[in-house]
Every structure is written in structure tokens, then in C-alpha cells.
Amino acid sequence: MKWLKRMLMRNPMIAALAGMKGNARACLWPEPLWGVPYNLYLPYASLFMAALGLSPSEIGYVASINIVSQVVFATLSGVITDKLGRRWTTFIFDVLSWSVPEFLWMLSQDFRWFAAAAVFNGAWRVTENSWSLLLIDDMKEEEIVPAFSLTQMLGLFSAFFAPLSKLAIDAFGLVPTMRVLYGITFVSMTIKFILVQAFSRETGIGRRRMAATKNKSMLRLLYECKDVYIKTVMSKRMLLTFGVFASYSLVTTLTNNYWALLVCQELGVAQGNVVFFTTIKSLVTLLCVLFLVPRVTRMPARYPLITGFFMHMTAMAMLLLAPRGAVGVALLFVSVLLEAVSLSVLSPMTSSLLFINAGEEERARVCGLIYGTISLITAVFPSIIGLLAEISLRIPFAVCVGLFAFAAALVVPLSRMPAHKEAG
């Protein structure tokens, strides 16, 4: 087995994961307990809602409720993270934003259950902020992109378990299988949250921010955010970063809500067979994270970002053009391959782009305010797109093409700017 270990350690991503210490290890090593079950049920989430009687427009309403919740929690996230610290904020809001919704989804009966779960789930914007800071606060800048790549890689191990979803759906049906998956996810994620809390420690920046906010009320801290926000929106670099990140966030929301519906209802793929395409996507993304991303991160950011955006646009265009039948399935297969390669690069690079450009001391508040603004701007989009999806399920993917064309255009001037300064 020593030869296998030596071979694996030659890969820079695996070597980096094995060498993680402190908070990086505490955050990343338990990550499969979150990523694996999440990626097992995610492809079927919209089909589950549809099976319980929700229309495409109602699915859009649920997404909008979730985004409105994100607006509130994202705006508060920086203040909460500075006040409670990265570590305790992560634990409390992980439970509220994931354990509680997973339990509600497991028992859901109609639109009201999904709406209630969407409200709780919107709190993930708090833990996205605090968990990311717990992970990267004590890192050097050049270590941030690999750290986010490792986060993505660990979630992709679901590909090795994905066929179990199809077997279960074929044997027991979509709704019973999804209820079991949600139940398993509830248990798995909760264990993960406990492990992170037990083995992590508050970061140096986190301790300084806790001390600085100790004698200040939440209302005062929120009021002080206006100065941080003004500095953020006055920074051209942060505005461009905001546009790129917002476009990526909205495309992710639309894809998660409508991809499975389009594949099944428009292209005629059986519900149980959706897992074949998601498995291929996960495996290809995993391979790219292991072998492509370490090389890509050495390049100037504009090249992989623009290439990734155009690859994803091509993938979405293929979905728009795919007819029903064998030709459509072939185009779907190529689309999935292109999307996998693009996501392996775009996911870690867009996340790191935000945290790097936000600076260090004010990362929590700057990122929280940006998350809140993104959520506010995009809150109405899923409902509008949901109504348009009643006309055609291809419309959301036409919107995705436009959003990534916009993002690619923003990367060009962003890449020409000098090194970032503190945004706060």
C-alpha cells in the first residue's frame, strides 16, 4: 500500500489535503459528511417538489422566498460573525440553515412546507461567510484558491454513491427515496457540524473582531456597516467582483431549480436516469479538480475565468438546442462534460475572488454586505423566471447564457486593475 500512498501524494491537491492542519483540517476533513448527501439529493429536489404537486411557478416562488431570507441573513452575517466569532457562528447557523430544513424537507407535504424550509435555509448565507472565514482567515493569499478547490473536491465523492439513488428510485419511487435521503442528510450534516465545532479554534482575526465588537450592540454594529458599504461600492474592483459573483450565484440557483425538470420533461430522460448524468458531471469535475485546477491556479485569473464562462455558456446553449430523443441525449452528454470542466474552475475561483478582494480585517462585514446585496437584487429573478418557465423550461438556461456573457465581460477590466486594497 505504500506505493499507492506515494502515488497519491504526488498529486498536489491530495498532498495539500493530507497536509492540512488546524482549522483547515477541521473544516475540510469532515466536508464529505455535508457534500456527499447534499449532492445525492440535489438533482432530484425540483422533481420531488413537482411530485408533491408544486408547479414550475411555485418552485420559483420557493426559490424567491429562499433568496429573500438570504437577503436578511446575509446582511446580518458580517455583524453576527464578528460578534459571536467564526467558530460559534458556524455551528449555530449550520444547524439552523441545514439541519432544520433537511428535517422539514423529509416531512414535507405541500408548498407550505417548502416555503418554511426555504426561510430557514436562507440562513446558509451566515454560515457561508463564517465557515469560509474560519477556513481561510489564517491562510496566505496564494493558499485560498486551493482551499476552495479542496472543498469542492470533497463534495464530489458523492459520484461514487450516486447510482444508489437510481436503484432506490427504481425500487421504491421518487418520493419515498427522497424522504430517506433527506433523513440521512439531516443526520450526516449534523454530525459534520459537531465535528467542526469540536476540532476548530477561533481565528486570530476572529478574536480581534470579537474584542472590537464586545461592547457594541448589534444595532450599532449594523449602523456602522453603512461606512463599510460606502467604501465597498466606491471601489471599482469590488463592484466588478460583485458583478461576477452575483452572476455565478444566480446561474447556480437557476440550474439547481430547472436542470432536472428540463432533462426529464423536455428531453424525455427518465427520472431515475438523471443520476447517470450527475454522476458523470461529478466524476469529471473531480478529475479536473485533481489534475487541471492545480495548473490553472498558476495562471493569471482572467484566462481560466473567461474560458470557464464560455465553456459553461456553450453547455447551456446545447441544452437550449437539444431536441427530444437520441440526438438530444447526445447533446446533453456533451453539455454535462463542458459544464463539469467549467465548474471545476469557476466554483473555487469566484469564491476566492470575493474573499481576496474583500481584504482581511473587514472580510466578514464586506462579504456579508455583498451577499445581502446580491440576494436583494436577485430576489425577484427566480419568480419571474419561474413564470417564464411555465412557457418553456429552456428560458432559464437562455438567461444563464446571458448572465455568464455579462460576467466574462466584467473579468476583462477587473484583471487589468492593480493589486487590491483593503475594502473596509
C-alpha positions in Angstrom: 0.0 0.0 0.0 3.0 2.3 0.4 3.3 2.6 -3.4 -0.3 3.7 -3.6 0.3 6.3 -0.9 3.4 7.6 -2.7 1.5 7.8 -6.0 -1.4 9.7 -4.4 0.8 12.1 -2.6 2.3 13.2 -5.9 -0.9 14.9 -6.7 -0.7 18.5 -5.3 -4.4 18.5 -4.3 -4.2 15.3 -2.3 -0.9 16.3 -0.8 -2.4 19.6 0.3 -5.4 17.9 1.8 -3.2 15.4 3.7 -1.0 18.3 5.0 -3.8 20.4 6.3 -3.6 21.4 9.9 -5.6 23.4 12.4 -8.8 25.0 11.2 -8.2 23.9 7.6 -8.2 20.3 8.7 -11.2 20.8 11.0 -13.2 22.4 8.2 -12.2 20.2 5.3 -11.8 16.7 6.5 -15.5 16.3 7.6 -16.7 18.0 4.5 -17.9 14.8 2.7 -20.5 14.4 5.5 -22.1 17.5 4.1 -21.2 17.3 0.4 -22.0 13.6 -0.3 -25.6 13.5 0.9 -26.3 17.0 -0.5 -25.2 16.1 -4.0 -27.1 12.8 -3.8 -30.5 14.5 -3.4 -29.9 17.8 -5.2 -30.5 16.6 -8.7 -34.0 15.4 -7.7 -35.0 18.3 -5.5 -37.2 20.0 -8.1 -38.6 16.7 -9.2 -39.5 16.0 -5.6 -41.3 19.3 -5.4 -43.1 18.7 -8.7 -44.1 15.1 -7.5 -45.8 16.7 -4.4 -47.8 19.0 -6.7 -45.8 22.2 -7.0 -45.9 23.9 -10.4 -42.9 25.5 -12.0 -44.1 28.9 -10.9 -44.5 27.6 -7.3 -41.0 26.2 -7.4 -39.9 29.7 -8.5 -41.8 31.2 -5.5 -40.0 28.9 -3.1 -36.6 30.0 -4.6 -37.6 33.6 -4.2 -38.6 33.1 -0.6 -35.3 31.5 0.0 -33.5 34.4 -1.6 -35.5 37.0 0.5 -34.4 35.0 3.6 -30.8 35.2 2.2 -31.1 39.0 2.0 -31.9 39.3 5.7 -29.3 36.7 6.9 -26.6 37.8 4.5 -26.9 41.5 5.7 -26.6 40.3 9.3 -23.9 37.7 8.6 -20.9 40.0 9.0 -22.1 41.5 12.2 -23.1 38.2 13.7 -19.8 36.6 12.6 -17.7 39.4 14.2 -19.8 39.4 17.4 -20.0 35.7 18.0 -16.8 34.7 16.3 -16.3 32.5 13.2 -16.5 29.2 15.2 -19.7 29.6 17.2 -21.5 31.4 14.3 -20.7 28.5 12.0 -22.1 25.9 14.4 -25.3 27.7 15.3 -26.2 28.7 11.8 -25.2 25.5 10.2 -27.8 23.8 12.4 -30.5 26.4 11.7 -29.8 26.6 7.9 -29.3 22.9 7.1 -30.3 20.5 9.9 -33.7 22.2 10.4 -34.6 22.4 6.6 -33.4 18.9 5.9 -35.8 17.7 8.6 -38.7 19.8 7.1 -38.0 18.5 3.6 -38.0 15.0 4.8 -41.6 15.5 6.2 -42.8 18.0 3.5 -46.3 17.6 2.1 -47.1 20.7 0.0 -45.9 24.3 -0.9 -46.1 25.5 2.8 -43.5 23.0 4.0 -41.1 24.0 1.2 -41.7 27.7 1.9 -41.0 27.2 5.7 -37.8 25.3 4.9 -36.7 28.0 2.4 -36.9 30.6 5.2 -34.6 28.5 7.5 -32.3 27.5 4.6 -31.7 31.2 3.7 -29.6 31.4 6.9 -26.8 29.5 5.0 -25.6 32.9 3.9 -24.4 33.4 7.5 -22.5 30.2 7.7 -21.2 30.6 4.2 -19.5 33.7 5.4 -18.4 32.4 8.9 -17.3 28.9 7.7 -15.2 30.4 4.8 -13.5 32.8 7.2 -12.9 30.0 9.7 -11.2 28.1 6.9 -9.1 30.9 5.2 -8.6 33.6 7.8 -5.2 32.3 8.9 -4.1 31.3 5.4 -1.8 33.1 2.9 -3.5 34.6 -0.1 -2.0 32.0 -2.5 -3.5 29.2 -0.4 -7.1 30.4 -0.7 -8.0 29.1 -4.2 -6.6 25.6 -3.5 -8.6 25.6 -0.2 -11.8 26.3 -2.0 -10.9 23.7 -4.7 -10.5 21.1 -2.0 -13.9 22.0 -0.6 -15.4 21.4 -4.0 -13.4 18.1 -4.4 -14.6 16.6 -1.2 -18.2 17.2 -2.0 -17.7 15.4 -5.4 -17.2 12.0 -3.7 -20.9 11.7 -3.9 -20.4 10.5 -7.5 -19.3 7.1 -6.2 -22.6 6.7 -4.3 -24.9 8.3 -6.8 -26.0 5.1 -8.5 -27.6 4.1 -5.2 -30.1 6.9 -5.8 -31.3 5.5 -9.1 -31.6 2.0 -7.7 -33.7 3.3 -4.8 -35.9 5.4 -7.0 -36.5 2.5 -9.4 -37.3 0.2 -6.4 -39.3 2.5 -4.1 -40.3 5.5 -6.2 -39.1 9.1 -6.1 -41.0 10.5 -3.1 -40.1 7.7 -0.6 -36.5 7.7 -1.7 -36.2 11.5 -1.3 -37.6 11.4 2.2 -35.0 8.8 3.2 -32.2 10.8 1.5 -33.3 13.9 3.4 -33.3 12.0 6.6 -29.8 10.6 6.1 -28.6 14.1 5.1 -30.1 15.5 8.3 -28.1 13.1 10.5 -24.9 13.3 8.4 -24.8 17.1 8.2 -25.5 17.5 12.0 -22.6 15.1 12.8 -20.4 17.2 10.5 -21.3 20.4 12.3 -20.5 18.9 15.7 -17.1 17.7 14.4 -16.2 21.2 13.0 -17.2 22.8 16.3 -15.2 20.3 18.3 -11.9 20.4 16.4 -11.7 24.0 15.2 -10.4 27.1 17.1 -11.3 30.8 16.7 -9.0 32.5 14.1 -6.7 35.4 15.0 -8.7 37.9 13.0 -11.9 36.5 14.6 -10.6 37.1 18.1 -9.6 40.7 17.2 -13.1 41.3 15.7 -14.8 39.8 18.8 -12.8 42.1 21.1 -13.5 45.1 18.9 -17.3 44.4 18.9 -17.6 43.2 22.5 -19.2 46.3 24.0 -21.2 47.3 20.9 -24.8 46.4 20.3 -26.0 44.6 17.2 -27.9 47.7 16.1 -24.8 49.9 16.5 -22.7 47.4 14.5 -25.4 47.3 11.8 -25.4 51.1 11.7 -21.6 51.2 11.3 -21.9 48.9 8.3 -23.0 51.9 6.2 -19.4 53.2 6.2 -18.1 49.8 5.2 -20.7 49.5 2.5 -20.0 53.0 1.1 -16.3 52.2 0.8 -17.2 48.9 -0.9 -19.5 50.4 -3.5 -17.0 53.2 -4.1 -14.3 50.6 -5.0 -14.5 49.7 -8.7 -12.6 46.5 -8.1 -15.3 45.4 -5.6 -18.1 46.4 -7.9 -16.7 44.3 -10.7 -16.1 41.4 -8.3 -19.7 41.8 -7.1 -21.0 41.5 -10.7 -19.0 38.4 -11.4 -20.0 36.7 -8.1 -23.7 37.7 -8.5 -23.9 36.3 -12.0 -22.4 33.0 -10.8 -24.8 32.8 -7.8 -27.9 33.3 -10.0 -26.8 30.8 -12.6 -26.3 28.2 -9.8 -29.8 28.9 -8.4 -31.5 28.6 -11.8 -29.5 25.5 -12.7 -30.4 23.8 -9.4 -34.1 24.6 -9.8 -34.7 23.7 -13.5 -32.0 21.4 -14.9 -33.6 18.2 -13.8 -37.1 19.4 -15.0 -35.7 20.3 -18.4 -33.9 17.0 -18.8 -36.9 14.9 -17.8 -39.8 16.9 -19.3 -38.3 18.4 -22.4 -35.6 15.8 -23.4 -37.5 12.7 -22.2 -34.9 11.3 -19.8 -36.4 9.0 -17.2 -36.3 10.4 -13.6 -34.1 7.6 -12.4 -31.6 8.1 -15.2 -30.9 11.6 -14.2 -28.3 10.2 -11.8 -26.1 8.9 -14.7 -25.6 12.5 -15.9 -25.0 13.9 -12.5 -22.5 11.1 -11.7 -20.6 11.8 -14.9 -20.6 15.5 -14.1 -19.3 14.8 -10.6 -16.6 12.4 -11.7 -15.3 14.7 -14.5 -15.3 17.7 -12.1 -13.4 15.6 -9.6 -10.8 14.7 -12.1 -10.5 18.3 -13.2 -10.0 19.5 -9.6 -7.3 16.9 -9.1 -5.4 17.4 -12.3 -6.5 20.6 -14.1 -7.1 23.2 -11.3 -3.5 22.9 -9.8 -2.2 24.1 -13.2 -4.9 26.6 -13.8 -4.3 28.4 -10.5 -0.8 29.3 -11.6 -2.2 31.3 -14.5 -3.5 34.9 -14.4 -7.1 34.6 -13.2 -8.7 36.2 -16.3 -7.8 33.3 -18.6 -9.4 30.4 -16.6 -12.3 32.6 -15.6 -13.2 33.7 -19.1 -12.6 30.2 -20.6 -14.8 28.7 -17.8 -17.6 31.2 -18.5 -17.6 30.5 -22.2 -17.5 26.7 -21.7 -20.5 27.0 -19.4 -22.3 29.2 -22.0 -21.7 26.6 -24.6 -23.0 23.9 -22.3 -26.2 25.9 -21.7 -26.6 26.6 -25.4 -26.6 22.9 -26.1 -29.4 22.4 -23.7 -31.4 25.1 -25.5 -30.9 23.4 -28.9 -31.2 19.8 -27.8 -34.3 18.1 -29.3 -36.2 15.2 -27.7 -34.7 11.8 -28.5 -31.2 10.3 -29.1 -29.7 13.4 -30.6 -30.9 15.4 -27.5 -29.4 12.9 -25.1 -26.1 13.1 -27.0 -26.1 16.9 -26.8 -27.0 16.6 -23.1 -24.0 14.3 -22.5 -21.6 16.8 -24.2 -23.2 19.7 -22.3 -22.6 17.9 -19.0 -18.9 17.3 -19.8 -18.4 21.0 -20.7 -20.3 22.1 -17.5 -18.2 19.8 -15.3 -14.9 21.2 -16.7 -16.1 24.8 -16.3 -17.4 24.4 -12.8 -14.2 22.8 -11.6 -12.5 26.2 -12.3 -15.4 28.7 -11.8 -16.5 27.5 -8.4 -13.2 27.9 -6.4 -12.1 31.0 -8.4 -15.3 33.0 -8.0 -15.4 32.3 -4.2 -11.7 33.1 -3.7 -12.1 36.3 -5.9 -14.6 37.7 -3.4 -12.6 36.9 -0.2 -9.3 38.0 -1.6 -10.6 41.4 -2.9 -12.5 42.0 0.4 -9.3 42.3 2.4 -8.7 40.8 5.8 -9.9 42.8 8.8 -13.3 43.6 7.3 -13.9 40.4 5.3 -16.9 39.4 7.4 -18.8 42.6 7.0 -17.8 43.3 3.4 -18.7 39.7 2.3 -21.9 39.8 4.3 -23.0 43.1 2.7 -22.1 41.8 -0.8 -24.1 38.6 -0.2 -27.0 40.6 1.0 -26.9 42.9 -2.0 -26.7 40.0 -4.4 -29.6 38.3 -2.7 -31.7 41.5 -2.8 -31.0 42.2 -6.5 -31.7 38.6 -7.5 -34.7 38.0 -5.1 -37.3 38.6 -7.7 -35.5 36.8 -10.5 -36.5 33.2 -9.7 -40.2 34.1 -9.5 -40.0 35.9 -12.9 -38.0 33.0 -14.4 -40.5 30.6 -12.8 -43.4 32.3 -14.6 -41.4 32.2 -17.9 -40.6 28.6 -17.3 -44.3 27.9 -17.5 -44.0 28.8 -21.1 -40.8 26.9 -21.7 -38.3 25.2 -19.4 -35.5 26.3 -21.7 -35.9 30.0 -20.9 -33.9 29.8 -17.5 -30.9 28.4 -19.5 -31.1 31.2 -22.0 -30.9 33.6 -19.0 -27.8 31.6 -17.8 -26.1 32.2 -21.1 -26.7 36.0 -20.9 -25.5 36.1 -17.2 -22.2 34.4 -17.9 -21.6 36.6 -21.0 -22.0 39.6 -18.7 -19.6 38.0 -16.1 -17.0 37.3 -18.7 -17.2 40.9 -19.9 -16.5 42.1 -16.3 -13.5 39.9 -15.8 -11.6 41.8 -18.5 -11.4 45.3 -16.8 -11.1 43.5 -13.4 -8.0 41.7 -14.5 -6.3 45.0 -15.6 -6.6 46.6 -12.1 -3.6 46.8 -9.7 -3.5 44.6 -6.6 -6.4 45.0 -4.3 -6.5 47.2 -1.2 -8.5 46.8 2.0 -12.1 47.3 1.1 -13.2 48.1 4.6 
